[in-house]
Amino acid sequence: MKRILSIILLFICLSMAFQCENDGTSEMVEAEIIFTGLVAADGCGWLLEINDQSFSPVELPESFQKKNITVQVMVKYLDSAFQCGMSPDNKIPQVEILKIKHLSE
């Protein structure tokens, strides 16, 4: 009886773990990579322009750090925002890049 209960409990825990991993909203989109200047010089660094809205990627692979290229990217929208510049109101929503590939250069 304890063994069956343990297996059921393990199954429930694993199901919840996989469900939590997919809770964030993610989608495949076309984006333009833009460079707004060095963060140390009050710029916002590398951004993704998606549907006329700017997003700050948590980490942009170095091979994609090129100005004005179009990419296809699977992004996960995060609840966090990146503050750039001196203004506390200048916050850009963040995204996590799950997959990315070049469309044009």
ABEGO torsion letter per residue (X at the ends): XAAAAAAAAAAAAAAAAAAAAAABBBBBBBBBBBBAEBAAAGBAEBBBBBGGBBBBBABBBAAABBBGBBBBBBBBBBABBBBBEABAABBBBBBBBABBBBABX
